[in-house]
């Protein structure tokens, strides 16, 4: 358990208000860390005492079904991001009354707070900041996520480097009913031109925001100025940024990142290389990467408050019938459907047995009934005559009330007759089985019989058993290999075709196994699948049927700047086909472009998706 001071800074950790929950997902809240456009952030602790930050989504978003679907997908993607410069996702609940997301707590100010309090950062700090954010974006993009809302408030300054937070979550709010009423996704001062003009985003959108962050840290103010959202967005789309306060050494990096031409922006690798070229000394993250004044605010954020103390509720116990009462008539009993999984703040692994007559005065999330005080038994005393359910007993579903049934006296067992009948029955069964056993000639015939026929041997009485044996004997289909398949922009391939032939049409959102799409208006280009699962493999992975079946890092599409000659990805179509595609490059042809793939396809390699 970590040591926590009792005198935290009131400015950093605000006390919980009456409208704030005391517990979220089993985590007891300690303080309010901040409030944003999508929710409120609280400080809490894991059972082992590690501090975490819990973001609870605003009710306006929670009530939108489309937001919930997107939020669940983005959280699953965010859980795959494990980088040195990101705050990892610890826990989440995307289906509860109010969705929430828990990440590791980073004891450091945001870049926005540090600049507001202490002004612009020195060149070395800006370069180390840019390198760290670029590495974070590399991991985030590798998981198929575009941040969409990269801004100084979402970059925390820890003692050993920056941390990027809230990656991809803004996407969940896009095209929801709430955003349709005028709520914009993203911070105007740090949007890219394509995002501000038409909401189009891609990895290069985050590159533009990275340039904005570097300029903000070096100048101490947004490069496109401040003011109303409409005025800032207009300047981003139509005017050049004010970089007069940016150090001369940093200008080449910032200028390239802030170009309106997405193809002209540097890759993340180039950003890191430029930072090393600019720095007069080798760039190494360490305790001295920030000015002393900013580093002092990190120490202040280590003075954490303790979780709020709440008195345990007093349980209400049902009255016990007196001996003079007539035969007991107990009210129907409500059982919890399943004991909840123990979690933070849940010391008891089992659910409480709680008759409806004994209503609790207060309840805790995740535990049926009330939380008893120390020393009080978790389960109230059951009524007289109550018998513990036998092993394997499954309680009725929620809302089903079962009446109490008085125990019946046991029936007398006729042990002698049962034993005698069992012996006789066993002898008869053994005789029948012996007459049915095949001799040696039957075994020879069985070995020569064609597959799927019966020779009289073996167990063919169960269709389920036969199906299981067939499933075990099922062999993987032979792969079909195709090389040099050229797919023109806005064309797609279907894995069932032999050979696969590019087809023109609405390649996005129309059930295509593999497509190449180019948005000529905003020069966005990507490849993906709209009829199954799409997986970009790491360089260390070799594309194979087994790899595609076991890999869990699914996405929908990737941009061309994420792949190079030889990059491989898996396509698992809903029709049951699996393919490994090897990217061989992109070429221009007149007004159009095309990409080249080598394909290895295993047709009917898995059960088709029917829903």
Rosetta blueprint (number, residue, H / E / L):
1 X L
2 X L
3 X L
4 X L
5 X L
6 X L
7 X L
8 X L
9 X L
10 X L
11 X L
12 X L
13 X L
14 X E
15 X L
16 X L
17 X L
18 X L
19 X L
20 X L
21 X L
22 X L
23 X E
24 X E
25 X L
26 X L
27 X E
28 X E
29 X L
30 X L
31 X E
32 X E
33 X E
34 X E
35 X E
36 X L
37 X L
38 X L
39 X E
40 X E
41 X E
42 X E
43 X E
44 X E
45 X E
46 X L
47 X L
48 X L
49 X L
50 X L
51 X E
52 X E
53 X E
54 X E
55 X E
56 X E
57 X E
58 X L
59 X H
60 X H
61 X H
62 X H
63 X L
64 X L
65 X H
66 X H
67 X H
68 X H
69 X H
70 X H
71 X H
72 X H
73 X H
74 X H
75 X H
76 X H
77 X H
78 X H
79 X L
80 X L
81 X L
82 X L
83 X L
84 X L
85 X L
86 X E
87 X L
88 X L
89 X E
90 X E
91 X E
92 X E
93 X E
94 X L
95 X L
96 X L
97 X L
98 X L
99 X L
100 X E
101 X E
102 X E
103 X E
104 X E
105 X L
106 X L
107 X L
108 X L
109 X L
110 X E
111 X H
112 X H
113 X H
114 X H
115 X H
116 X H
117 X H
118 X H
119 X L
120 X L
121 X L
122 X L
123 X H
124 X H
125 X H
126 X H
127 X H
128 X H
129 X H
130 X H
131 X H
132 X H
133 X H
134 X H
135 X H
136 X H
137 X H
138 X H
139 X H
140 X H
141 X H
142 X H
143 X L
144 X L
145 X L
146 X L
147 X L
148 X L
149 X L
150 X L
151 X L
152 X H
153 X H
154 X H
155 X E
156 X E
157 X E
158 X E
159 X L
160 X L
161 X E
162 X E
163 X E
164 X E
165 X L
166 X L
167 X L
168 X L
169 X H
170 X H
171 X H
172 X H
173 X H
174 X L
175 X L
176 X L
177 X L
178 X L
179 X H
180 X H
181 X H
182 X L
183 X L
184 X L
185 X L
186 X L
187 X L
188 X H
189 X H
190 X H
191 X L
192 X L
193 X H
194 X H
195 X H
196 X H
197 X H
198 X H
199 X L
200 X L
201 X L
202 X L
203 X H
204 X H
205 X H
206 X H
207 X H
208 X H
209 X H
210 X H
211 X H
212 X H
213 X H
214 X H
215 X H
216 X H
217 X H
218 X H
219 X H
220 X L
221 X L
222 X L
223 X L
224 X L
225 X L
226 X L
227 X L
228 X L
229 X H
230 X H
231 X H
232 X H
233 X H
234 X H
235 X H
236 X H
237 X H
238 X H
239 X L
240 X L
241 X L
242 X L
243 X L
244 X L
245 X L
246 X L
247 X L
248 X H
249 X H
250 X H
251 X H
252 X H
253 X H
254 X H
255 X H
256 X H
257 X H
258 X L
259 X L
260 X L
261 X L
262 X H
263 X H
264 X H
265 X L
266 X L
267 X L
268 X H
269 X H
270 X H
271 X H
272 X H
273 X H
274 X H
275 X H
276 X H
277 X H
278 X H
279 X L
280 X L
281 X L
282 X L
283 X L
284 X L
285 X L
286 X L
287 X L
288 X L
289 X L
290 X L
291 X L
292 X H
293 X H
294 X H
295 X H
296 X H
297 X H
298 X H
299 X H
300 X H
301 X L
302 X L
303 X L
304 X L
305 X L
306 X L
307 X L
308 X L
309 X L
310 X L
311 X L
312 X L
313 X L
314 X L
315 X L
316 X L
317 X L
318 X L
319 X L
320 X L
321 X L
322 X L
323 X L
324 X L
325 X L
326 X L
327 X L
328 X L
329 X L
330 X L
331 X L
332 X L
333 X E
334 X L
335 X L
336 X L
337 X L
338 X L
339 X L
340 X L
341 X L
342 X L
343 X L
344 X L
345 X L
346 X L
347 X L
348 X L
349 X L
350 X L
351 X L
352 X L
353 X L
354 X L
355 X L
356 X L
357 X L
358 X L
359 X L
360 X L
361 X L
362 X L
363 X L
364 X E
365 X L
366 X L
367 X E
368 X L
369 X L
370 X L
371 X L
372 X L
373 X L
374 X L
375 X L
376 X L
377 X L
378 X L
379 X L
380 X L
381 X L
382 X L
383 X L
384 X L
385 X L
386 X L
387 X L
388 X L
389 X L
390 X L
391 X L
392 X L
393 X L
394 X L
395 X L
396 X L
397 X L
398 X L
399 X L
400 X L
401 X L
402 X E
403 X L
404 X L
405 X L
406 X L
407 X L
408 X L
409 X L
410 X L
411 X L
412 X L
413 X L
414 X L
415 X H
416 X H
417 X H
418 X H
419 X H
420 X H
421 X H
422 X H
423 X H
424 X H
425 X H
426 X H
427 X H
428 X H
429 X H
430 X H
431 X H
432 X H
433 X H
434 X H
435 X H
436 X H
437 X L
438 X L
439 X L
440 X H
441 X H
442 X H
443 X H
444 X H
445 X H
446 X H
447 X H
448 X H
449 X L
450 X L
451 X L
452 X L
453 X L
454 X L
455 X L
456 X L
457 X L
458 X L
459 X L
460 X L
461 X L
462 X L
463 X H
464 X H
465 X H
466 X H
467 X H
468 X H
469 X H
470 X H
471 X H
472 X H
473 X H
474 X L
475 X L
476 X L
477 X L
478 X L
479 X L
480 X E
481 X E
482 X E
483 X E
484 X E
485 X E
486 X E
487 X E
488 X E
489 X L
490 X L
491 X E
492 X E
493 X E
494 X L
495 X L
496 X L
497 X L
498 X L
499 X L
500 X L
501 X L
502 X L
503 X E
504 X E
505 X L
506 X L
507 X L
508 X L
509 X L
510 X L
511 X L
512 X L
513 X L
514 X E
515 X E
516 X E
517 X E
518 X E
519 X E
520 X L
521 X L
522 X L
523 X L
524 X E
525 X E
526 X E
527 X E
528 X E
529 X L
530 X L
531 X L
532 X E
533 X E
534 X E
535 X E
536 X E
537 X L
538 X L
539 X L
540 X L
541 X L
542 X L
543 X L
544 X L
545 X H
546 X H
547 X H
548 X H
549 X H
550 X H
551 X L
552 X L
553 X L
554 X L
555 X E
556 X L
557 X E
558 X E
559 X E
560 X H
561 X H
562 X H
563 X L
564 X L
565 X L
566 X L
567 X L
568 X E
569 X E
570 X E
571 X E
572 X E
573 X E
574 X L
575 X L
576 X L
577 X L
578 X E
579 X E
580 X E
581 X E
582 X E
583 X E
584 X E
585 X E
586 X E
587 X E
588 X E
589 X E
590 X L
591 X L
592 X E
593 X E
594 X E
595 X E
596 X E
597 X E
598 X E
599 X E
600 X E
601 X E
602 X E
603 X L
604 X L
605 X L
606 X L
607 X L
608 X L
609 X L
610 X L
611 X L
